[in-house]
Amino acid sequence: MQPERSGSPPGSSWLFLILVVGVGLAVFDLGGRHEEEAERLQVMISKALDREVGHVPVLPIAHVPRSRRSPVIVELTGNVPTAELRDVIVHVVEREIARLQPYYRIDDRLGVDEAVTPAA
């Protein structure tokens, strides 16, 4: 007579392990997609700035949240020679990001420094 086995049927622990690994990989893959989306937005914004105002020492850094309900945050850093150029840059970035994302926020950290000269 065989002793009774208690617990789950054979192989169910392997199935559980495979399920956990699959979910982990899916979550990891979503993180990579958010990073790719952030890089794509940064490139699009940089190209729009080059096209509209020429080469400026401004770095747009996009942060794409995991939740679609949260806004995409674009951080602008750098120094520009005039407040007027700063306003133009913020307007260009706002127009470009609004075209690409429905929910966004611009974190304007641009400084105005008259000693900065636009690159040719």
Jmol script that loads the backbone (N, CA, C; Angstrom):
load data "model"
ATOM      1  N   MET A   1       0.826  -1.167   0.000  1.00  0.00           N
ATOM      2  CA  MET A   1       0.000   0.000   0.000  1.00  0.00           C
ATOM      3  C   MET A   1       0.887   1.252   0.000  1.00  0.00           C
ATOM      4  N   GLN A   2       0.564   2.210  -0.863  1.00  0.00           N
ATOM      5  CA  GLN A   2       1.363   3.429  -0.973  1.00  0.00           C
ATOM      6  C   GLN A   2       0.848   4.476  -0.001  1.00  0.00           C
ATOM      7  N   PRO A   3       1.773   5.257   0.557  1.00  0.00           N
ATOM      8  CA  PRO A   3       1.322   6.323   1.448  1.00  0.00           C
ATOM      9  C   PRO A   3       0.599   7.393   0.642  1.00  0.00           C
ATOM     10  N   GLU A   4      -0.365   8.017   1.243  1.00  0.00           N
ATOM     11  CA  GLU A   4      -1.109   9.088   0.575  1.00  0.00           C
ATOM     12  C   GLU A   4      -0.236  10.327   0.473  1.00  0.00           C
ATOM     13  N   ARG A   5      -0.339  10.969  -0.674  1.00  0.00           N
ATOM     14  CA  ARG A   5       0.399  12.225  -0.874  1.00  0.00           C
ATOM     15  C   ARG A   5      -0.542  13.383  -0.619  1.00  0.00           C
ATOM     16  N   SER A   6      -0.046  14.324   0.061  1.00  0.00           N
ATOM     17  CA  SER A   6      -0.854  15.518   0.268  1.00  0.00           C
ATOM     18  C   SER A   6      -0.218  16.656  -0.525  1.00  0.00           C
ATOM     19  N   GLY A   7      -0.986  17.661  -0.808  1.00  0.00           N
ATOM     20  CA  GLY A   7      -0.449  18.814  -1.521  1.00  0.00           C
ATOM     21  C   GLY A   7      -0.938  18.836  -2.957  1.00  0.00           C
ATOM     22  N   SER A   8      -0.194  19.520  -3.782  1.00  0.00           N
ATOM     23  CA  SER A   8      -0.601  19.721  -5.163  1.00  0.00           C
ATOM     24  C   SER A   8      -0.135  18.563  -6.034  1.00  0.00           C
ATOM     25  N   PRO A   9      -0.771  18.416  -7.196  1.00  0.00           N
ATOM     26  CA  PRO A   9      -0.371  17.340  -8.102  1.00  0.00           C
ATOM     27  C   PRO A   9       1.033  17.583  -8.638  1.00  0.00           C
ATOM     28  N   PRO A  10       1.708  16.504  -9.078  1.00  0.00           N
ATOM     29  CA  PRO A  10       3.072  16.662  -9.590  1.00  0.00           C
ATOM     30  C   PRO A  10       3.098  17.616 -10.775  1.00  0.00           C
ATOM     31  N   GLY A  11       4.116  18.404 -10.841  1.00  0.00           N
ATOM     32  CA  GLY A  11       4.284  19.341 -11.956  1.00  0.00           C
ATOM     33  C   GLY A  11       3.657  20.699 -11.704  1.00  0.00           C
ATOM     34  N   SER A  12       2.790  20.830 -10.728  1.00  0.00           N
ATOM     35  CA  SER A  12       2.147  22.123 -10.503  1.00  0.00           C
ATOM     36  C   SER A  12       3.145  23.155  -9.975  1.00  0.00           C
ATOM     37  N   SER A  13       4.153  22.708  -9.245  1.00  0.00           N
ATOM     38  CA  SER A  13       5.162  23.658  -8.775  1.00  0.00           C
ATOM     39  C   SER A  13       5.981  24.190  -9.957  1.00  0.00           C
ATOM     40  N   TRP A  14       6.218  23.347 -10.959  1.00  0.00           N
ATOM     41  CA  TRP A  14       6.924  23.813 -12.164  1.00  0.00           C
ATOM     42  C   TRP A  14       6.057  24.807 -12.928  1.00  0.00           C
ATOM     43  N   LEU A  15       4.777  24.511 -13.010  1.00  0.00           N
ATOM     44  CA  LEU A  15       3.862  25.413 -13.700  1.00  0.00           C
ATOM     45  C   LEU A  15       3.830  26.773 -13.005  1.00  0.00           C
ATOM     46  N   PHE A  16       3.790  26.765 -11.688  1.00  0.00           N
ATOM     47  CA  PHE A  16       3.797  28.007 -10.912  1.00  0.00           C
ATOM     48  C   PHE A  16       5.094  28.779 -11.156  1.00  0.00           C
ATOM     49  N   LEU A  17       6.223  28.083 -11.157  1.00  0.00           N
ATOM     50  CA  LEU A  17       7.523  28.716 -11.381  1.00  0.00           C
ATOM     51  C   LEU A  17       7.582  29.348 -12.772  1.00  0.00           C
ATOM     52  N   ILE A  18       7.102  28.635 -13.765  1.00  0.00           N
ATOM     53  CA  ILE A  18       7.095  29.166 -15.137  1.00  0.00           C
ATOM     54  C   ILE A  18       6.197  30.390 -15.225  1.00  0.00           C
ATOM     55  N   LEU A  19       5.057  30.349 -14.545  1.00  0.00           N
ATOM     56  CA  LEU A  19       4.146  31.483 -14.538  1.00  0.00           C
ATOM     57  C   LEU A  19       4.792  32.709 -13.892  1.00  0.00           C
ATOM     58  N   VAL A  20       5.474  32.512 -12.773  1.00  0.00           N
ATOM     59  CA  VAL A  20       6.131  33.623 -12.083  1.00  0.00           C
ATOM     60  C   VAL A  20       7.240  34.220 -12.955  1.00  0.00           C
ATOM     61  N   VAL A  21       8.027  33.367 -13.590  1.00  0.00           N
ATOM     62  CA  VAL A  21       9.103  33.851 -14.464  1.00  0.00           C
ATOM     63  C   VAL A  21       8.508  34.611 -15.651  1.00  0.00           C
ATOM     64  N   GLY A  22       7.426  34.100 -16.220  1.00  0.00           N
ATOM     65  CA  GLY A  22       6.777  34.777 -17.355  1.00  0.00           C
ATOM     66  C   GLY A  22       6.268  36.153 -16.988  1.00  0.00           C
ATOM     67  N   VAL A  23       5.639  36.265 -15.832  1.00  0.00           N
ATOM     68  CA  VAL A  23       5.145  37.570 -15.380  1.00  0.00           C
ATOM     69  C   VAL A  23       6.317  38.517 -15.137  1.00  0.00           C
ATOM     70  N   GLY A  24       7.385  38.022 -14.536  1.00  0.00           N
ATOM     71  CA  GLY A  24       8.570  38.850 -14.297  1.00  0.00           C
ATOM     72  C   GLY A  24       9.172  39.371 -15.591  1.00  0.00           C
ATOM     73  N   LEU A  25       9.263  38.516 -16.599  1.00  0.00           N
ATOM     74  CA  LEU A  25       9.798  38.944 -17.889  1.00  0.00           C
ATOM     75  C   LEU A  25       8.893  39.974 -18.553  1.00  0.00           C
ATOM     76  N   ALA A  26       7.586  39.803 -18.427  1.00  0.00           N
ATOM     77  CA  ALA A  26       6.652  40.757 -19.012  1.00  0.00           C
ATOM     78  C   ALA A  26       6.813  42.134 -18.366  1.00  0.00           C
ATOM     79  N   VAL A  27       6.948  42.172 -17.047  1.00  0.00           N
ATOM     80  CA  VAL A  27       7.137  43.443 -16.343  1.00  0.00           C
ATOM     81  C   VAL A  27       8.464  44.079 -16.744  1.00  0.00           C
ATOM     82  N   PHE A  28       9.512  43.283 -16.842  1.00  0.00           N
ATOM     83  CA  PHE A  28      10.819  43.791 -17.257  1.00  0.00           C
ATOM     84  C   PHE A  28      10.748  44.358 -18.674  1.00  0.00           C
ATOM     85  N   ASP A  29      10.030  43.672 -19.564  1.00  0.00           N
ATOM     86  CA  ASP A  29       9.899  44.128 -20.950  1.00  0.00           C
ATOM     87  C   ASP A  29       9.160  45.457 -21.011  1.00  0.00           C
ATOM     88  N   LEU A  30       8.139  45.644 -20.181  1.00  0.00           N
ATOM     89  CA  LEU A  30       7.425  46.921 -20.165  1.00  0.00           C
ATOM     90  C   LEU A  30       8.341  48.052 -19.744  1.00  0.00           C
ATOM     91  N   GLY A  31       9.235  47.802 -18.790  1.00  0.00           N
ATOM     92  CA  GLY A  31      10.189  48.831 -18.379  1.00  0.00           C
ATOM     93  C   GLY A  31      11.075  49.243 -19.536  1.00  0.00           C
ATOM     94  N   GLY A  32      11.514  48.276 -20.330  1.00  0.00           N
ATOM     95  CA  GLY A  32      12.330  48.578 -21.505  1.00  0.00           C
ATOM     96  C   GLY A  32      11.566  49.389 -22.531  1.00  0.00           C
ATOM     97  N   ARG A  33      10.295  49.096 -22.686  1.00  0.00           N
ATOM     98  CA  ARG A  33       9.476  49.852 -23.639  1.00  0.00           C
ATOM     99  C   ARG A  33       9.323  51.301 -23.201  1.00  0.00           C
ATOM    100  N   HIS A  34       9.197  51.523 -21.892  1.00  0.00           N
ATOM    101  CA  HIS A  34       9.079  52.895 -21.403  1.00  0.00           C
ATOM    102  C   HIS A  34      10.370  53.664 -21.656  1.00  0.00           C
ATOM    103  N   GLU A  35      11.510  53.008 -21.475  1.00  0.00           N
ATOM    104  CA  GLU A  35      12.794  53.655 -21.749  1.00  0.00           C
ATOM    105  C   GLU A  35      12.930  53.981 -23.231  1.00  0.00           C
ATOM    106  N   GLU A  36      12.505  53.062 -24.096  1.00  0.00           N
ATOM    107  CA  GLU A  36      12.562  53.315 -25.546  1.00  0.00           C
ATOM    108  C   GLU A  36      11.664  54.480 -25.930  1.00  0.00           C
ATOM    109  N   GLU A  37      10.480  54.551 -25.340  1.00  0.00           N
ATOM    110  CA  GLU A  37       9.562  55.657 -25.608  1.00  0.00           C
ATOM    111  C   GLU A  37      10.167  56.975 -25.139  1.00  0.00           C
ATOM    112  N   ALA A  38      10.812  56.988 -23.986  1.00  0.00           N
ATOM    113  CA  ALA A  38      11.453  58.201 -23.482  1.00  0.00           C
ATOM    114  C   ALA A  38      12.572  58.652 -24.426  1.00  0.00           C
ATOM    115  N   GLU A  39      13.374  57.706 -24.899  1.00  0.00           N
ATOM    116  CA  GLU A  39      14.454  58.046 -25.837  1.00  0.00           C
ATOM    117  C   GLU A  39      13.888  58.599 -27.144  1.00  0.00           C
ATOM    118  N   ARG A  40      12.796  57.996 -27.618  1.00  0.00           N
ATOM    119  CA  ARG A  40      12.174  58.464 -28.866  1.00  0.00           C
ATOM    120  C   ARG A  40      11.667  59.893 -28.697  1.00  0.00           C
ATOM    121  N   LEU A  41      11.036  60.183 -27.573  1.00  0.00           N
ATOM    122  CA  LEU A  41      10.545  61.536 -27.316  1.00  0.00           C
ATOM    123  C   LEU A  41      11.687  62.538 -27.241  1.00  0.00           C
ATOM    124  N   GLN A  42      12.783  62.169 -26.582  1.00  0.00           N
ATOM    125  CA  GLN A  42      13.938  63.059 -26.477  1.00  0.00           C
ATOM    126  C   GLN A  42      14.495  63.386 -27.856  1.00  0.00           C
ATOM    127  N   VAL A  43      14.585  62.390 -28.722  1.00  0.00           N
ATOM    128  CA  VAL A  43      15.106  62.617 -30.076  1.00  0.00           C
ATOM    129  C   VAL A  43      14.160  63.517 -30.865  1.00  0.00           C
ATOM    130  N   MET A  44      12.858  63.256 -30.771  1.00  0.00           N
ATOM    131  CA  MET A  44      11.882  64.068 -31.500  1.00  0.00           C
ATOM    132  C   MET A  44      11.924  65.530 -31.041  1.00  0.00           C
ATOM    133  N   ILE A  45      12.034  65.732 -29.729  1.00  0.00           N
ATOM    134  CA  ILE A  45      12.088  67.096 -29.200  1.00  0.00           C
ATOM    135  C   ILE A  45      13.382  67.784 -29.624  1.00  0.00           C
ATOM    136  N   SER A  46      14.500  67.085 -29.565  1.00  0.00           N
ATOM    137  CA  SER A  46      15.786  67.667 -29.985  1.00  0.00           C
ATOM    138  C   SER A  46      15.761  68.057 -31.447  1.00  0.00           C
ATOM    139  N   LYS A  47      15.185  67.198 -32.289  1.00  0.00           N
ATOM    140  CA  LYS A  47      15.087  67.519 -33.723  1.00  0.00           C
ATOM    141  C   LYS A  47      14.202  68.739 -33.952  1.00  0.00           C
ATOM    142  N   ALA A  48      13.088  68.827 -33.218  1.00  0.00           N
ATOM    143  CA  ALA A  48      12.200  69.987 -33.362  1.00  0.00           C
ATOM    144  C   ALA A  48      12.916  71.267 -32.937  1.00  0.00           C
ATOM    145  N   LEU A  49      13.693  71.193 -31.854  1.00  0.00           N
ATOM    146  CA  LEU A  49      14.440  72.378 -31.416  1.00  0.00           C
ATOM    147  C   LEU A  49      15.481  72.788 -32.452  1.00  0.00           C
ATOM    148  N   ASP A  50      16.213  71.814 -32.994  1.00  0.00           N
ATOM    149  CA  ASP A  50      17.212  72.132 -34.027  1.00  0.00           C
ATOM    150  C   ASP A  50      16.553  72.769 -35.243  1.00  0.00           C
ATOM    151  N   ARG A  51      15.415  72.253 -35.627  1.00  0.00           N
ATOM    152  CA  ARG A  51      14.695  72.743 -36.805  1.00  0.00           C
ATOM    153  C   ARG A  51      14.141  74.152 -36.570  1.00  0.00           C
ATOM    154  N   GLU A  52      13.606  74.407 -35.379  1.00  0.00           N
ATOM    155  CA  GLU A  52      12.908  75.666 -35.108  1.00  0.00           C
ATOM    156  C   GLU A  52      13.819  76.794 -34.632  1.00  0.00           C
ATOM    157  N   VAL A  53      14.811  76.479 -33.767  1.00  0.00           N
ATOM    158  CA  VAL A  53      15.635  77.545 -33.190  1.00  0.00           C
ATOM    159  C   VAL A  53      17.125  77.334 -33.415  1.00  0.00           C
ATOM    160  N   GLY A  54      17.497  76.291 -34.113  1.00  0.00           N
ATOM    161  CA  GLY A  54      18.911  76.007 -34.319  1.00  0.00           C
ATOM    162  C   GLY A  54      19.474  75.251 -33.135  1.00  0.00           C
ATOM    163  N   HIS A  55      20.752  75.031 -33.156  1.00  0.00           N
ATOM    164  CA  HIS A  55      21.389  74.275 -32.073  1.00  0.00           C
ATOM    165  C   HIS A  55      21.461  75.146 -30.822  1.00  0.00           C
ATOM    166  N   VAL A  56      20.835  74.680 -29.762  1.00  0.00           N
ATOM    167  CA  VAL A  56      20.861  75.390 -28.483  1.00  0.00           C
ATOM    168  C   VAL A  56      21.367  74.430 -27.408  1.00  0.00           C
ATOM    169  N   PRO A  57      22.041  74.962 -26.388  1.00  0.00           N
ATOM    170  CA  PRO A  57      22.557  74.086 -25.328  1.00  0.00           C
ATOM    171  C   PRO A  57      21.467  73.690 -24.329  1.00  0.00           C
ATOM    172  N   VAL A  58      20.466  72.973 -24.835  1.00  0.00           N
ATOM    173  CA  VAL A  58      19.335  72.545 -24.017  1.00  0.00           C
ATOM    174  C   VAL A  58      19.234  71.026 -24.106  1.00  0.00           C
ATOM    175  N   LEU A  59      19.049  70.403 -22.957  1.00  0.00           N
ATOM    176  CA  LEU A  59      18.923  68.957 -22.906  1.00  0.00           C
ATOM    177  C   LEU A  59      17.514  68.584 -22.467  1.00  0.00           C
ATOM    178  N   PRO A  60      16.709  67.991 -23.368  1.00  0.00           N
ATOM    179  CA  PRO A  60      15.393  67.505 -22.950  1.00  0.00           C
ATOM    180  C   PRO A  60      15.516  66.070 -22.433  1.00  0.00           C
ATOM    181  N   ILE A  61      15.024  65.827 -21.239  1.00  0.00           N
ATOM    182  CA  ILE A  61      15.042  64.483 -20.661  1.00  0.00           C
ATOM    183  C   ILE A  61      13.595  64.078 -20.414  1.00  0.00           C
ATOM    184  N   ALA A  62      13.159  63.010 -21.083  1.00  0.00           N
ATOM    185  CA  ALA A  62      11.778  62.543 -20.955  1.00  0.00           C
ATOM    186  C   ALA A  62      11.704  61.420 -19.930  1.00  0.00           C
ATOM    187  N   HIS A  63      10.662  61.459 -19.135  1.00  0.00           N
ATOM    188  CA  HIS A  63      10.371  60.408 -18.158  1.00  0.00           C
ATOM    189  C   HIS A  63       8.982  59.874 -18.484  1.00  0.00           C
ATOM    190  N   VAL A  64       8.910  58.624 -18.951  1.00  0.00           N
ATOM    191  CA  VAL A  64       7.636  58.012 -19.290  1.00  0.00           C
ATOM    192  C   VAL A  64       7.220  57.124 -18.125  1.00  0.00           C
ATOM    193  N   PRO A  65       6.084  57.433 -17.493  1.00  0.00           N
ATOM    194  CA  PRO A  65       5.652  56.638 -16.345  1.00  0.00           C
ATOM    195  C   PRO A  65       5.099  55.282 -16.770  1.00  0.00           C
ATOM    196  N   ARG A  66       5.033  54.362 -15.833  1.00  0.00           N
ATOM    197  CA  ARG A  66       4.466  53.044 -16.116  1.00  0.00           C
ATOM    198  C   ARG A  66       2.956  53.121 -16.313  1.00  0.00           C
ATOM    199  N   SER A  67       2.308  54.043 -15.637  1.00  0.00           N
ATOM    200  CA  SER A  67       0.867  54.190 -15.743  1.00  0.00           C
ATOM    201  C   SER A  67       0.530  55.158 -16.870  1.00  0.00           C
ATOM    202  N   ARG A  68      -0.407  54.768 -17.705  1.00  0.00           N
ATOM    203  CA  ARG A  68      -0.831  55.655 -18.798  1.00  0.00           C
ATOM    204  C   ARG A  68      -1.620  56.849 -18.277  1.00  0.00           C
ATOM    205  N   ARG A  69      -2.095  56.769 -17.046  1.00  0.00           N
ATOM    206  CA  ARG A  69      -2.856  57.869 -16.458  1.00  0.00           C
ATOM    207  C   ARG A  69      -1.954  58.985 -15.959  1.00  0.00           C
ATOM    208  N   SER A  70      -0.695  58.689 -15.746  1.00  0.00           N
ATOM    209  CA  SER A  70       0.261  59.692 -15.268  1.00  0.00           C
ATOM    210  C   SER A  70       0.856  60.424 -16.460  1.00  0.00           C
ATOM    211  N   PRO A  71       1.188  61.703 -16.282  1.00  0.00           N
ATOM    212  CA  PRO A  71       1.725  62.456 -17.411  1.00  0.00           C
ATOM    213  C   PRO A  71       3.179  62.096 -17.715  1.00  0.00           C
ATOM    214  N   VAL A  72       3.527  62.235 -18.982  1.00  0.00           N
ATOM    215  CA  VAL A  72       4.924  62.164 -19.395  1.00  0.00           C
ATOM    216  C   VAL A  72       5.570  63.463 -18.914  1.00  0.00           C
ATOM    217  N   ILE A  73       6.737  63.357 -18.323  1.00  0.00           N
ATOM    218  CA  ILE A  73       7.424  64.550 -17.822  1.00  0.00           C
ATOM    219  C   ILE A  73       8.639  64.796 -18.699  1.00  0.00           C
ATOM    220  N   VAL A  74       8.725  66.008 -19.225  1.00  0.00           N
ATOM    221  CA  VAL A  74       9.897  66.408 -20.006  1.00  0.00           C
ATOM    222  C   VAL A  74      10.622  67.481 -19.217  1.00  0.00           C
ATOM    223  N   GLU A  75      11.839  67.156 -18.833  1.00  0.00           N
ATOM    224  CA  GLU A  75      12.675  68.077 -18.064  1.00  0.00           C
ATOM    225  C   GLU A  75      13.607  68.797 -19.037  1.00  0.00           C
ATOM    226  N   LEU A  76      13.599  70.116 -19.002  1.00  0.00           N
ATOM    227  CA  LEU A  76      14.481  70.912 -19.849  1.00  0.00           C
ATOM    228  C   LEU A  76      15.578  71.510 -18.986  1.00  0.00           C
ATOM    229  N   THR A  77      16.825  71.216 -19.335  1.00  0.00           N
ATOM    230  CA  THR A  77      17.953  71.767 -18.590  1.00  0.00           C
ATOM    231  C   THR A  77      18.905  72.450 -19.553  1.00  0.00           C
ATOM    232  N   GLY A  78      19.619  73.424 -19.051  1.00  0.00           N
ATOM    233  CA  GLY A  78      20.597  74.151 -19.847  1.00  0.00           C
ATOM    234  C   GLY A  78      20.464  75.651 -19.610  1.00  0.00           C
ATOM    235  N   ASN A  79      21.306  76.404 -20.296  1.00  0.00           N
ATOM    236  CA  ASN A  79      21.275  77.861 -20.220  1.00  0.00           C
ATOM    237  C   ASN A  79      21.126  78.445 -21.603  1.00  0.00           C
ATOM    238  N   VAL A  80      20.327  79.493 -21.692  1.00  0.00           N
ATOM    239  CA  VAL A  80      20.110  80.196 -22.955  1.00  0.00           C
ATOM    240  C   VAL A  80      20.409  81.676 -22.742  1.00  0.00           C
ATOM    241  N   PRO A  81      20.725  82.406 -23.819  1.00  0.00           N
ATOM    242  CA  PRO A  81      21.153  83.800 -23.644  1.00  0.00           C
ATOM    243  C   PRO A  81      20.038  84.789 -23.293  1.00  0.00           C
ATOM    244  N   THR A  82      18.777  84.512 -23.670  1.00  0.00           N
ATOM    245  CA  THR A  82      17.713  85.483 -23.408  1.00  0.00           C
ATOM    246  C   THR A  82      16.437  84.793 -22.916  1.00  0.00           C
ATOM    247  N   ALA A  83      15.620  85.568 -22.224  1.00  0.00           N
ATOM    248  CA  ALA A  83      14.327  85.054 -21.755  1.00  0.00           C
ATOM    249  C   ALA A  83      13.403  84.780 -22.940  1.00  0.00           C
ATOM    250  N   GLU A  84      13.541  85.573 -23.988  1.00  0.00           N
ATOM    251  CA  GLU A  84      12.704  85.370 -25.171  1.00  0.00           C
ATOM    252  C   GLU A  84      13.015  84.019 -25.831  1.00  0.00           C
ATOM    253  N   LEU A  85      14.294  83.676 -25.940  1.00  0.00           N
ATOM    254  CA  LEU A  85      14.666  82.388 -26.510  1.00  0.00           C
ATOM    255  C   LEU A  85      14.174  81.252 -25.619  1.00  0.00           C
ATOM    256  N   ARG A  86      14.256  81.463 -24.321  1.00  0.00           N
ATOM    257  CA  ARG A  86      13.750  80.457 -23.382  1.00  0.00           C
ATOM    258  C   ARG A  86      12.264  80.209 -23.621  1.00  0.00           C
ATOM    259  N   ASP A  87      11.495  81.283 -23.790  1.00  0.00           N
ATOM    260  CA  ASP A  87      10.058  81.147 -24.037  1.00  0.00           C
ATOM    261  C   ASP A  87       9.780  80.419 -25.348  1.00  0.00           C
ATOM    262  N   VAL A  88      10.558  80.722 -26.372  1.00  0.00           N
ATOM    263  CA  VAL A  88      10.395  80.054 -27.661  1.00  0.00           C
ATOM    264  C   VAL A  88      10.695  78.557 -27.527  1.00  0.00           C
ATOM    265  N   ILE A  89      11.753  78.227 -26.816  1.00  0.00           N
ATOM    266  CA  ILE A  89      12.131  76.814 -26.623  1.00  0.00           C
ATOM    267  C   ILE A  89      11.023  76.062 -25.886  1.00  0.00           C
ATOM    268  N   VAL A  90      10.510  76.641 -24.819  1.00  0.00           N
ATOM    269  CA  VAL A  90       9.434  75.990 -24.065  1.00  0.00           C
ATOM    270  C   VAL A  90       8.208  75.809 -24.950  1.00  0.00           C
ATOM    271  N   HIS A  91       7.890  76.814 -25.774  1.00  0.00           N
ATOM    272  CA  HIS A  91       6.743  76.715 -26.680  1.00  0.00           C
ATOM    273  C   HIS A  91       6.936  75.595 -27.710  1.00  0.00           C
ATOM    274  N   VAL A  92       8.126  75.495 -28.283  1.00  0.00           N
ATOM    275  CA  VAL A  92       8.421  74.444 -29.270  1.00  0.00           C
ATOM    276  C   VAL A  92       8.293  73.065 -28.622  1.00  0.00           C
ATOM    277  N   VAL A  93       8.857  72.921 -27.429  1.00  0.00           N
ATOM    278  CA  VAL A  93       8.791  71.633 -26.724  1.00  0.00           C
ATOM    279  C   VAL A  93       7.342  71.290 -26.386  1.00  0.00           C
ATOM    280  N   GLU A  94       6.601  72.266 -25.926  1.00  0.00           N
ATOM    281  CA  GLU A  94       5.194  72.042 -25.579  1.00  0.00           C
ATOM    282  C   GLU A  94       4.394  71.610 -26.810  1.00  0.00           C
ATOM    283  N   ARG A  95       4.613  72.269 -27.923  1.00  0.00           N
ATOM    284  CA  ARG A  95       3.899  71.916 -29.151  1.00  0.00           C
ATOM    285  C   ARG A  95       4.262  70.506 -29.616  1.00  0.00           C
ATOM    286  N   GLU A  96       5.547  70.174 -29.548  1.00  0.00           N
ATOM    287  CA  GLU A  96       6.001  68.859 -30.013  1.00  0.00           C
ATOM    288  C   GLU A  96       5.479  67.741 -29.110  1.00  0.00           C
ATOM    289  N   ILE A  97       5.560  67.912 -27.806  1.00  0.00           N
ATOM    290  CA  ILE A  97       5.122  66.858 -26.893  1.00  0.00           C
ATOM    291  C   ILE A  97       3.597  66.713 -26.942  1.00  0.00           C
ATOM    292  N   ALA A  98       2.863  67.804 -27.114  1.00  0.00           N
ATOM    293  CA  ALA A  98       1.402  67.728 -27.214  1.00  0.00           C
ATOM    294  C   ALA A  98       0.983  66.955 -28.466  1.00  0.00           C
ATOM    295  N   ARG A  99       1.779  67.037 -29.490  1.00  0.00           N
ATOM    296  CA  ARG A  99       1.503  66.303 -30.720  1.00  0.00           C
ATOM    297  C   ARG A  99       1.689  64.804 -30.515  1.00  0.00           C
ATOM    298  N   LEU A 100       2.575  64.415 -29.600  1.00  0.00           N
ATOM    299  CA  LEU A 100       2.935  63.017 -29.407  1.00  0.00           C
ATOM    300  C   LEU A 100       2.269  62.356 -28.205  1.00  0.00           C
ATOM    301  N   GLN A 101       1.947  63.132 -27.175  1.00  0.00           N
ATOM    302  CA  GLN A 101       1.420  62.568 -25.930  1.00  0.00           C
ATOM    303  C   GLN A 101       0.222  63.380 -25.445  1.00  0.00           C
ATOM    304  N   PRO A 102      -0.856  62.714 -25.022  1.00  0.00           N
ATOM    305  CA  PRO A 102      -2.013  63.472 -24.543  1.00  0.00           C
ATOM    306  C   PRO A 102      -1.810  64.085 -23.149  1.00  0.00           C
ATOM    307  N   TYR A 103      -1.061  63.398 -22.290  1.00  0.00           N
ATOM    308  CA  TYR A 103      -0.830  63.889 -20.932  1.00  0.00           C
ATOM    309  C   TYR A 103       0.660  64.142 -20.748  1.00  0.00           C
ATOM    310  N   TYR A 104       1.005  65.384 -20.443  1.00  0.00           N
ATOM    311  CA  TYR A 104       2.415  65.719 -20.294  1.00  0.00           C
ATOM    312  C   TYR A 104       2.574  66.859 -19.303  1.00  0.00           C
ATOM    313  N   ARG A 105       3.795  67.001 -18.825  1.00  0.00           N
ATOM    314  CA  ARG A 105       4.172  68.126 -17.977  1.00  0.00           C
ATOM    315  C   ARG A 105       5.596  68.503 -18.350  1.00  0.00           C
ATOM    316  N   ILE A 106       5.837  69.793 -18.469  1.00  0.00           N
ATOM    317  CA  ILE A 106       7.188  70.268 -18.769  1.00  0.00           C
ATOM    318  C   ILE A 106       7.789  70.828 -17.484  1.00  0.00           C
ATOM    319  N   ASP A 107       8.937  70.283 -17.120  1.00  0.00           N
ATOM    320  CA  ASP A 107       9.679  70.743 -15.954  1.00  0.00           C
ATOM    321  C   ASP A 107      10.781  71.658 -16.473  1.00  0.00           C
ATOM    322  N   ASP A 108      10.500  72.952 -16.471  1.00  0.00           N
ATOM    323  CA  ASP A 108      11.401  73.946 -17.060  1.00  0.00           C
ATOM    324  C   ASP A 108      12.491  74.323 -16.061  1.00  0.00           C
ATOM    325  N   ARG A 109      13.704  73.855 -16.339  1.00  0.00           N
ATOM    326  CA  ARG A 109      14.862  74.199 -15.509  1.00  0.00           C
ATOM    327  C   ARG A 109      15.885  74.996 -16.309  1.00  0.00           C
ATOM    328  N   LEU A 110      15.408  75.677 -17.323  1.00  0.00           N
ATOM    329  CA  LEU A 110      16.297  76.476 -18.162  1.00  0.00           C
ATOM    330  C   LEU A 110      16.713  77.740 -17.429  1.00  0.00           C
ATOM    331  N   GLY A 111      17.991  78.040 -17.552  1.00  0.00           N
ATOM    332  CA  GLY A 111      18.501  79.272 -16.972  1.00  0.00           C
ATOM    333  C   GLY A 111      18.766  80.290 -18.066  1.00  0.00           C
ATOM    334  N   VAL A 112      18.670  81.552 -17.719  1.00  0.00           N
ATOM    335  CA  VAL A 112      18.986  82.640 -18.651  1.00  0.00           C
ATOM    336  C   VAL A 112      20.313  83.227 -18.228  1.00  0.00           C
ATOM    337  N   ASP A 113      21.285  83.126 -19.148  1.00  0.00           N
ATOM    338  CA  ASP A 113      22.632  83.609 -18.881  1.00  0.00           C
ATOM    339  C   ASP A 113      23.095  84.336 -20.126  1.00  0.00           C
ATOM    340  N   GLU A 114      23.214  85.652 -20.048  1.00  0.00           N
ATOM    341  CA  GLU A 114      23.569  86.455 -21.215  1.00  0.00           C
ATOM    342  C   GLU A 114      24.957  86.126 -21.763  1.00  0.00           C
ATOM    343  N   ALA A 115      25.781  85.479 -20.946  1.00  0.00           N
ATOM    344  CA  ALA A 115      27.129  85.122 -21.386  1.00  0.00           C
ATOM    345  C   ALA A 115      27.092  83.924 -22.356  1.00  0.00           C
ATOM    346  N   VAL A 116      25.983  83.189 -22.375  1.00  0.00           N
ATOM    347  CA  VAL A 116      25.866  82.034 -23.255  1.00  0.00           C
ATOM    348  C   VAL A 116      25.593  82.532 -24.657  1.00  0.00           C
ATOM    349  N   THR A 117      26.359  82.031 -25.613  1.00  0.00           N
ATOM    350  CA  THR A 117      26.121  82.385 -27.009  1.00  0.00           C
ATOM    351  C   THR A 117      25.610  81.149 -27.741  1.00  0.00           C
ATOM    352  N   PRO A 118      24.600  81.317 -28.576  1.00  0.00           N
ATOM    353  CA  PRO A 118      24.102  80.174 -29.331  1.00  0.00           C
ATOM    354  C   PRO A 118      25.190  79.605 -30.237  1.00  0.00           C
ATOM    355  N   ALA A 119      25.243  78.306 -30.311  1.00  0.00           N
ATOM    356  CA  ALA A 119      26.222  77.647 -31.184  1.00  0.00           C
ATOM    357  C   ALA A 119      25.823  77.831 -32.633  1.00  0.00           C
ATOM    358  N   ALA A 120      26.810  77.928 -33.484  1.00  0.00           N
ATOM    359  CA  ALA A 120      26.528  78.136 -34.910  1.00  0.00           C
ATOM    360  C   ALA A 120      26.236  76.830 -35.605  1.00  0.00           C
TER     361      ALA A 120
END
end "model"
wireframe off; spacefill off
backbone 0.3
color backbone group
